[in-house]
Amino acid sequence: MPMTEINSQIRALAAKLTEIHLSSSLSSIQPIAGKGEVNQIFLLTGSSGQKAILRLNEETEFERFKKEQWCAGMTASRGVPGASVLVVDICRAPALRERLSSLRTTVLF
């Protein structure tokens, strides 16, 4: 994955995910540099102040992200506090396809 940068496709993805999963419009997106060796990581803030982390990686990382989602669910079911995974997807979802047709990446949000 290239260095963390906010291009128009990432901004569009962040806005759509914020709208769908936080029921809010995207207020800000900030790259988090130096905290991930293989992912692009961004802090998203919704218009009502909600915050979420967006992690992007190559499409080949889909299974690893699904495993992280499963692990987060298992620990939560046993009462261990931690982050909730809202969605793991390859950017081919119909709602995103039109605006993000050339972005082929795995999303963990």
Backbone bond lengths (Angstrom), bond angles and torsions (degrees), N, CA, C in turn:
res aa  C-N    CA-C-N  psi(-1)  N-CA   C-N-CA  omega(-1)  CA-C   N-CA-C  phi
1 M - - - 1.454 - - 1.531 107.51 -
2 P 1.310 117.69 135.47 1.465 119.53 178.59 1.520 111.64 -66.72
3 M 1.314 115.34 172.39 1.465 120.06 179.33 1.523 110.18 -56.92
4 T 1.326 115.48 154.06 1.458 121.50 -179.48 1.527 110.07 -65.05
5 E 1.323 115.04 119.99 1.448 121.14 174.27 1.523 107.07 -147.55
6 I 1.299 116.01 155.70 1.456 120.29 -179.00 1.521 107.65 -105.75
7 N 1.328 116.29 101.12 1.451 119.21 175.81 1.526 108.78 -100.48
8 S 1.314 116.93 178.53 1.465 120.25 -174.87 1.527 112.07 -63.83
9 Q 1.332 118.08 -32.40 1.466 120.40 179.55 1.522 111.09 -70.25
10 I 1.316 117.42 -42.40 1.465 120.41 178.11 1.525 109.96 -65.54
11 R 1.323 116.71 -41.98 1.469 120.38 178.41 1.541 110.48 -61.34
12 A 1.338 117.30 -41.74 1.466 121.09 179.04 1.528 110.96 -65.37
13 L 1.327 116.89 -41.94 1.465 120.94 177.32 1.520 110.74 -62.36
14 A 1.324 116.83 -46.47 1.468 121.61 179.74 1.524 110.60 -60.33
15 A 1.317 117.10 -42.37 1.468 120.68 179.90 1.520 111.00 -64.29
16 K 1.330 117.17 -42.56 1.465 120.79 -178.98 1.532 110.92 -67.21
17 L 1.332 117.51 -43.56 1.466 120.78 179.42 1.528 111.20 -65.21
18 T 1.321 117.13 -39.03 1.465 120.87 177.98 1.516 110.23 -63.84
19 E 1.322 116.24 -42.09 1.467 121.06 178.78 1.526 111.40 -63.36
20 I 1.326 116.57 -46.60 1.468 121.06 -176.30 1.525 112.30 -72.24
21 H 1.322 117.10 -47.81 1.469 120.29 -168.95 1.521 114.94 -98.22
22 L 1.321 117.96 -19.14 1.457 120.23 177.76 1.523 111.61 -112.75
23 S 1.332 116.64 -0.67 1.473 122.50 -178.28 1.525 110.57 49.65
24 S 1.305 115.00 47.53 1.457 121.41 -174.23 1.524 108.51 -151.02
25 S 1.308 116.35 164.07 1.464 118.73 172.29 1.525 108.14 -93.86
26 L 1.310 115.65 154.38 1.455 121.32 -178.60 1.523 109.76 -72.29
27 S 1.316 115.72 120.51 1.457 121.41 178.32 1.529 110.92 -91.65
28 S 1.348 115.98 -41.94 1.468 119.42 178.38 1.518 110.29 -154.55
29 I 1.309 113.99 155.02 1.466 122.14 174.00 1.517 106.69 -135.16
30 Q 1.331 115.42 126.45 1.464 120.66 -177.91 1.518 109.16 -127.49
31 P 1.327 118.00 129.07 1.466 118.97 174.66 1.522 110.14 -69.21
32 I 1.307 115.81 143.95 1.464 121.85 174.03 1.521 105.40 -110.44
33 A 1.295 116.08 102.67 1.466 121.50 -175.63 1.525 110.45 -92.95
34 G 1.318 115.36 147.41 1.453 120.86 173.26 1.516 115.16 80.37
35 K 1.334 118.59 6.52 1.466 120.94 -179.01 1.521 112.39 -109.59
36 G 1.309 117.56 -7.38 1.454 120.47 179.66 1.516 109.72 -136.90
37 E 1.310 116.20 134.64 1.455 119.56 -179.35 1.518 112.24 -85.72
38 V 1.330 118.00 -27.89 1.461 120.10 -175.99 1.527 113.49 -124.35
39 N 1.310 118.64 -11.12 1.460 121.83 -177.95 1.518 111.21 -107.11
40 Q 1.327 115.37 152.35 1.458 120.57 163.96 1.523 104.46 -89.30
41 I 1.328 117.58 130.26 1.461 121.31 -174.76 1.523 108.81 -124.67
42 F 1.349 115.12 135.59 1.455 121.12 -178.50 1.522 109.70 -135.33
43 L 1.311 116.23 143.73 1.458 122.73 171.72 1.522 106.78 -97.07
44 L 1.328 116.08 120.72 1.456 122.21 178.19 1.516 109.01 -104.26
45 T 1.311 117.28 137.51 1.457 122.22 175.69 1.517 107.93 -123.68
46 G 1.338 115.56 126.87 1.455 121.12 177.91 1.511 111.18 -83.40
47 S 1.320 115.62 167.05 1.465 120.72 -177.15 1.521 113.01 -64.16
48 S 1.325 118.02 -20.55 1.466 121.24 177.38 1.521 112.44 -97.93
49 G 1.341 116.73 10.06 1.454 120.93 176.60 1.521 115.54 93.78
50 Q 1.341 118.44 -5.27 1.464 120.06 178.40 1.520 109.02 -64.99
51 K 1.326 115.54 147.20 1.460 120.66 -179.70 1.522 109.56 -124.11
52 A 1.315 115.23 147.72 1.458 121.42 176.47 1.521 107.82 -149.54
53 I 1.310 115.34 156.11 1.453 122.03 176.60 1.533 107.69 -104.22
54 L 1.311 115.96 133.25 1.462 122.76 175.78 1.517 107.30 -112.74
55 R 1.331 115.74 123.01 1.464 120.87 177.53 1.519 108.19 -116.31
56 L 1.319 116.24 131.01 1.457 121.99 -179.97 1.515 109.45 -121.52
57 N 1.320 115.22 143.91 1.445 121.04 175.14 1.519 108.07 -151.48
58 E 1.315 116.85 179.33 1.457 121.72 179.69 1.537 109.84 -64.86
59 E 1.300 115.38 155.68 1.463 121.77 -179.72 1.526 111.92 -56.14
60 T 1.307 118.02 -29.80 1.462 122.15 -179.30 1.525 113.13 -66.44
61 E 1.325 117.98 -13.90 1.467 121.86 -178.88 1.530 112.94 -89.03
62 F 1.322 117.98 5.86 1.458 122.23 -176.46 1.534 112.00 -53.93
63 E 1.312 117.80 -48.63 1.471 120.89 -177.51 1.522 111.74 -63.73
64 R 1.327 117.26 -37.04 1.471 119.85 178.04 1.531 110.06 -65.49
65 F 1.328 117.37 -42.20 1.462 120.79 178.14 1.536 110.41 -64.72
66 K 1.334 117.65 -38.49 1.468 120.40 177.29 1.530 109.89 -62.87
67 K 1.315 117.15 -39.01 1.463 120.86 178.25 1.527 110.39 -64.73
68 E 1.330 117.52 -41.01 1.465 120.68 176.84 1.526 110.70 -62.18
69 Q 1.331 116.50 -39.30 1.459 120.78 177.90 1.536 109.74 -62.81
70 W 1.320 116.83 -44.00 1.463 121.58 179.36 1.534 110.03 -62.58
71 C 1.316 116.83 -45.42 1.471 120.89 179.56 1.529 111.11 -60.67
72 A 1.326 116.96 -43.73 1.468 120.40 179.13 1.523 110.55 -61.71
73 G 1.320 116.67 -40.32 1.466 120.54 178.21 1.521 112.63 -66.07
74 M 1.321 116.60 -40.78 1.467 120.71 179.71 1.522 111.30 -65.51
75 T 1.320 117.61 -43.47 1.463 119.24 -179.82 1.525 110.56 -67.83
76 A 1.335 117.12 -38.87 1.470 120.32 178.30 1.523 110.58 -63.46
77 S 1.337 117.19 -38.47 1.469 120.13 -179.29 1.521 112.31 -67.36
78 R 1.309 116.75 -16.87 1.467 121.64 178.15 1.525 112.07 -102.81
79 G 1.344 115.41 10.79 1.457 119.88 174.87 1.514 115.90 84.69
80 V 1.329 117.71 10.10 1.460 120.53 179.01 1.529 108.21 -85.12
81 P 1.327 117.93 120.77 1.470 119.35 -179.69 1.523 111.20 -68.11
82 G 1.302 114.91 145.52 1.461 120.26 178.36 1.518 110.15 178.94
83 A 1.292 115.54 -177.59 1.468 121.03 -179.46 1.527 110.50 -71.88
84 S 1.319 115.61 147.91 1.459 121.91 173.18 1.516 108.58 -95.68
85 V 1.314 116.37 138.96 1.456 120.97 175.35 1.521 106.98 -94.84
86 L 1.330 116.45 117.86 1.459 120.90 -177.13 1.521 112.15 -81.99
87 V 1.309 117.68 -37.85 1.463 120.65 -178.45 1.526 109.87 -161.64
88 V 1.327 115.19 142.83 1.455 122.51 168.66 1.517 104.45 -125.01
89 D 1.307 116.83 125.16 1.457 118.99 -175.88 1.514 109.98 -155.41
90 I 1.307 115.04 156.85 1.457 121.70 167.96 1.516 104.71 -96.26
91 C 1.286 118.06 132.87 1.469 122.22 -173.07 1.513 112.38 -66.17
92 R 1.324 114.76 66.65 1.453 121.41 173.95 1.517 109.56 -129.89
93 A 1.325 116.28 6.79 1.464 120.52 -179.50 1.528 109.26 -61.03
94 P 1.348 118.24 140.44 1.464 120.29 -177.21 1.528 113.94 -52.96
95 A 1.310 117.69 -37.90 1.469 120.31 -178.00 1.523 111.83 -66.79
96 L 1.321 116.86 -24.63 1.458 120.38 -176.52 1.525 112.59 -105.47
97 R 1.323 117.27 -19.58 1.461 121.43 -170.67 1.525 112.57 -56.41
98 E 1.311 117.35 -46.18 1.452 120.67 -174.78 1.527 111.94 -60.20
99 R 1.312 117.20 -44.33 1.469 120.70 -176.00 1.517 112.61 -85.94
100 L 1.336 118.04 -18.29 1.462 120.57 -172.31 1.519 111.99 -125.29
101 S 1.318 117.08 32.32 1.462 120.28 -171.02 1.526 113.59 -57.68
102 S 1.312 119.18 -30.20 1.469 119.30 -178.11 1.532 112.62 -96.62
103 L 1.321 118.97 -0.38 1.466 121.46 179.50 1.530 107.86 -93.23
104 R 1.322 116.77 104.74 1.460 121.29 179.77 1.517 107.08 -110.97
105 T 1.293 114.46 92.99 1.455 119.92 -173.03 1.518 109.15 -146.86
106 T 1.311 117.13 160.42 1.451 122.51 175.93 1.524 108.48 -96.72
107 V 1.315 115.34 137.28 1.462 122.13 -175.56 1.527 109.36 -114.23
108 L 1.302 117.19 131.72 1.456 122.94 169.61 1.514 105.35 -123.34
109 F 1.315 115.91 116.44 1.463 121.08 -173.05 1.501 108.98 -130.99
